[in-house]
Amino acid sequence: MTDYTVPKMNDVSEGALDLGTVGEFTRAEVQRSASWHNKVLKLFVLDEQNKVLYDEVRPTPNNDRLAVWENIAKSILLGREGQQLRVYYEVDGVRSQVLTLTIKANFAAPLTVDLSGRNYIVFRTAAEEPSPPPEVPDYAQFTRTTAQAVNYESSDTKVARVDSSGKVSLLGNAEDPPVTITALDAAGASVGSYTLTVRGVRGLYLLSYDHELQAPGAALAATSYGLDVPTADDFSRFSAVYAAAKDDLAGYLKAQNLGLPDMTEKGFLGVVTDTSGSPTYLDLATLQVSSASPSQKGYAIGISQPH
């Protein structure tokens, strides 16, 4: 058996970590030894399928102080209620004893998800109607269930959508008021609910159905809505989130929201990149981001910042 003791997590009680009481981050501690000086100290968090959810190195100075991992995000634990996770560390590849913990959550406990660090972008109209990504990223989904429930419903599907298994897909922000997720029995009666606060989702907004706008008009539209004009990085990130629909992104967006215009002929106008007035331009047919001619026409787009 290894001589390295089990790591400690203050949020773990009686072998369980309750998501209803954990903040945005949980932490792990290891009593470091001066004998580990200049060795590689690395902490791991694994799920039941041995998938690494978290791994990070800490320095090993010549002392016996605690090594602390304070940035283990609750978001990596969401949707794993009932699962057993394993936490351990390695010193130059030699594994410590393992901390095994069960993820649990009171179904009714309020839940907050902060995606500010994910640069997660969802396409929306100015009326806040979303066109969800074709594959919602794992970090923007979680599952919470309760006994006797055969279905679930969301009080605001523009922010969060939930399927019959209790899996929630996050599409927008809500805080005051939060979204309510309700569990329903076979008769459609409520058997429980919880409130959900979501922060940090960025919206890429179609602000006008007029595809004949030029950069000055598009920028004015964004300003009037209190939004930023997208940069090349914003367009590239949006394209990455929606990559599964790359063969026909315009068609996909319209299929998600039939009120959208046919956007196959013109793309999205972004921030002006030089003194000549050349705008950043996203071609929806190719998903190529370029610096276009000042006379380029397209759609007015705005983007929100994480909040």
C-alpha positions in Angstrom: 0.0 0.0 0.0 1.2 3.5 -0.8 2.6 5.6 2.0 0.8 8.7 0.7 -2.3 9.4 2.8 -5.7 10.1 1.4 -6.5 13.7 0.2 -8.9 15.8 2.2 -12.0 17.6 1.0 -13.8 19.8 3.6 -17.1 19.6 1.6 -17.2 15.8 1.9 -19.1 14.6 4.9 -19.7 10.9 5.7 -18.4 9.9 2.3 -20.8 12.3 0.3 -20.5 15.7 -1.3 -23.8 17.5 -1.4 -24.2 19.8 -4.4 -26.9 21.7 -2.6 -24.4 23.1 -0.1 -21.3 23.5 -2.2 -20.4 26.9 -3.7 -19.1 27.5 -7.2 -15.9 25.7 -6.3 -14.9 23.0 -3.9 -11.4 22.3 -2.7 -9.0 19.5 -1.9 -6.0 19.5 0.5 -2.9 17.4 0.8 -0.3 17.5 3.6 2.8 18.1 1.6 6.2 16.8 2.7 9.5 18.6 2.4 10.8 15.3 1.0 8.7 16.0 -2.1 10.8 19.0 -3.0 11.0 19.5 -6.8 8.8 16.4 -7.4 5.6 16.6 -9.4 2.5 16.7 -7.2 -0.7 16.3 -9.1 -4.3 15.8 -8.0 -6.9 13.8 -10.0 -10.7 13.6 -9.8 -12.2 10.6 -11.8 -15.7 9.6 -12.4 -17.1 6.0 -12.4 -15.9 5.4 -15.9 -12.4 6.5 -15.0 -12.8 9.7 -17.0 -10.5 12.4 -15.6 -12.7 15.3 -14.6 -9.9 17.4 -13.1 -6.2 17.2 -12.9 -3.8 19.9 -11.8 -0.2 20.2 -10.5 0.8 22.1 -7.4 4.4 23.3 -6.6 6.5 21.3 -4.1 8.7 23.8 -2.2 11.0 22.5 0.6 8.5 22.6 3.4 5.7 20.6 5.1 2.8 23.0 4.4 -0.6 22.2 2.9 -1.0 21.9 -0.9 -4.4 23.3 -1.8 -6.6 22.9 -4.9 -9.3 25.6 -4.6 -10.6 25.7 -8.1 -12.4 22.3 -8.5 -15.5 23.7 -10.2 -18.9 22.4 -9.1 -19.9 22.4 -12.8 -17.8 19.3 -13.4 -19.9 17.5 -10.8 -23.3 18.5 -12.1 -25.3 15.6 -13.5 -23.4 13.0 -11.5 -25.8 12.7 -8.6 -25.6 9.2 -7.2 -22.2 8.5 -8.8 -19.1 7.6 -6.9 -16.0 9.7 -7.7 -12.4 9.0 -6.8 -9.9 11.6 -5.7 -6.2 11.0 -5.3 -2.9 12.6 -5.9 0.4 11.4 -7.3 4.0 12.3 -6.4 6.3 11.7 -9.3 3.7 9.2 -10.6 3.3 7.3 -7.3 -0.4 7.3 -6.3 -1.8 8.1 -2.9 -4.6 6.4 -1.1 -7.9 7.1 -2.8 -10.8 9.2 -1.4 -14.1 7.8 -2.7 -17.1 10.0 -2.4 -20.7 10.0 -3.6 -22.3 13.0 -5.3 -25.7 13.8 -3.8 -28.2 16.6 -4.0 -31.4 17.4 -2.3 -33.8 17.7 -5.3 -35.3 20.9 -3.9 -32.0 22.6 -3.1 -31.5 25.8 -5.1 -28.8 25.4 -7.8 -26.5 28.0 -9.3 -24.4 27.4 -12.4 -21.8 29.9 -13.5 -20.4 29.4 -17.0 -18.4 32.7 -17.1 -15.1 30.9 -17.7 -16.4 28.8 -20.6 -17.0 31.4 -23.3 -20.3 29.6 -24.1 -22.2 31.4 -26.9 -25.8 30.7 -27.8 -27.5 32.2 -30.9 -30.6 34.3 -30.1 -32.9 36.8 -31.7 -33.4 40.3 -30.3 -36.6 38.9 -28.7 -34.4 36.4 -26.8 -35.5 33.3 -28.7 -32.6 30.9 -28.7 -31.4 28.5 -31.4 -29.6 26.0 -29.2 -26.3 24.5 -30.4 -26.8 21.2 -32.2 -24.7 19.5 -29.4 -25.0 21.3 -26.1 -21.6 21.0 -24.4 -21.3 18.8 -21.4 -20.5 21.7 -19.2 -23.8 23.3 -20.0 -25.9 20.3 -19.1 -26.7 18.4 -15.9 -29.2 15.9 -14.6 -31.2 16.1 -11.4 -34.0 13.6 -10.7 -36.4 12.6 -8.0 -38.5 9.6 -7.2 -42.0 9.2 -8.8 -41.2 11.7 -11.5 -41.9 10.7 -15.1 -41.4 14.1 -16.6 -40.0 17.5 -15.9 -40.7 21.0 -17.1 -38.9 24.4 -17.1 -40.5 27.7 -16.2 -38.4 29.4 -18.9 -37.3 27.4 -21.9 -35.4 30.4 -23.3 -32.9 29.8 -20.4 -33.1 26.1 -19.6 -34.8 23.2 -21.3 -35.3 19.9 -19.5 -36.2 16.5 -20.9 -38.2 13.6 -19.4 -35.1 12.2 -17.8 -34.4 15.3 -15.9 -31.5 16.4 -18.0 -31.2 20.2 -18.2 -29.6 22.1 -21.1 -28.6 25.7 -20.4 -29.2 28.3 -23.0 -29.3 31.6 -21.2 -29.0 33.5 -18.0 -31.5 33.9 -15.1 -31.1 35.2 -11.6 -33.9 37.5 -10.5 -36.1 35.6 -10.8 -34.4 32.2 -11.3 -35.8 29.4 -13.4 -37.9 26.8 -11.7 -37.5 23.1 -12.7 -40.6 21.1 -11.7 -40.8 17.3 -11.5 -44.2 15.8 -12.6 -45.8 12.4 -11.8 -47.8 10.3 -14.3 -50.9 12.5 -13.7 -49.0 15.7 -14.4 -49.0 16.8 -10.7 -45.9 18.3 -9.2 -43.8 16.0 -7.0 -41.1 18.6 -6.3 -39.2 21.5 -7.8 -36.0 23.5 -7.5 -34.8 26.9 -8.5 -32.0 27.4 -11.0 -29.8 30.4 -11.3 -27.6 30.6 -14.5 -24.8 33.1 -15.1 -22.1 33.6 -17.7 -23.9 32.4 -20.9 -23.1 34.8 -23.8 -25.7 35.6 -26.4 -24.9 36.2 -30.1 -28.0 38.2 -31.2 -29.5 38.7 -34.6 -30.6 42.3 -34.3 -32.2 42.9 -37.7 -33.6 40.8 -40.5 -32.3 43.3 -43.0 -29.3 41.6 -44.8 -28.4 44.8 -46.7 -26.9 46.6 -43.8 -23.2 47.8 -43.8 -20.8 48.0 -40.9 -21.9 51.5 -39.5 -25.6 50.5 -39.5 -24.8 47.1 -37.9 -22.7 48.8 -35.2 -25.4 51.3 -34.5 -27.9 48.4 -34.0 -25.6 46.7 -31.5 -25.1 49.9 -29.5 -28.9 50.6 -29.4 -29.4 47.2 -27.7 -26.6 47.7 -25.3 -24.5 45.0 -26.9 -21.0 44.7 -28.2 -20.1 44.3 -31.9 -18.6 40.8 -32.3 -14.9 40.3 -32.9 -13.2 37.7 -35.0 -12.6 35.7 -31.8 -16.3 35.9 -31.0 -17.3 34.6 -34.4 -14.7 31.8 -34.3 -15.9 30.7 -30.8 -19.6 30.7 -32.0 -18.6 28.6 -35.0 -16.9 26.1 -32.7 -19.9 25.8 -30.4 -22.1 25.2 -33.5 -19.6 23.1 -35.4 -21.9 20.1 -35.7 -24.1 22.2 -38.0 -21.3 23.5 -40.1 -22.6 22.0 -43.4 -25.7 24.2 -43.2 -25.5 26.5 -40.3 -28.1 29.0 -41.7 -30.5 26.2 -42.3 -30.0 24.8 -38.9 -30.6 28.1 -37.1 -33.8 28.6 -39.1 -35.0 25.1 -38.3 -34.7 25.9 -34.6 -36.6 29.1 -35.0 -38.9 29.2 -38.0 -39.4 32.9 -37.6 -35.8 33.6 -38.7 -35.1 34.9 -42.2 -33.3 32.8 -44.9 -29.7 33.6 -44.1 -28.0 31.6 -46.8 -27.1 34.6 -49.0 -25.4 37.0 -46.5 -23.4 36.6 -43.4 -22.8 38.3 -40.1 -21.1 41.7 -39.8 -18.7 42.3 -36.9 -16.3 44.9 -35.6 -14.5 47.2 -37.9 -10.8 46.1 -38.1 -9.0 49.1 -39.7 -9.2 52.8 -40.5 -10.6 52.0 -44.0 -13.8 50.7 -42.4 -13.4 47.0 -43.2 -15.7 44.9 -41.0 -15.1 41.5 -39.6 -17.3 39.1 -41.5 -18.6 35.6 -40.8 -19.6 33.7 -43.9 -22.4 31.3 -42.8 -21.8 29.0 -45.8 -18.2 28.3 -45.0 -17.8 29.5 -41.4 -14.8 31.5 -42.5 -14.1 34.6 -40.6 -12.4 37.4 -42.6 -11.8 41.1 -42.9 -14.3 42.2 -45.6 -14.6 45.2 -47.9 -16.1 48.3 -46.3 -19.0 47.9 -48.7 -19.8 44.4 -47.5 -23.4 43.9 -46.7 -24.9 41.5 -44.1 -26.8 41.1 -40.9 -26.4 43.3 -37.8 -25.2 41.1 -34.9 -24.5 42.0 -31.2 -22.9 39.9 -28.5 -23.3 40.0 -24.7 -20.5 39.7 -22.2 -20.6 37.1 -19.3 -22.5 38.3 -16.3 
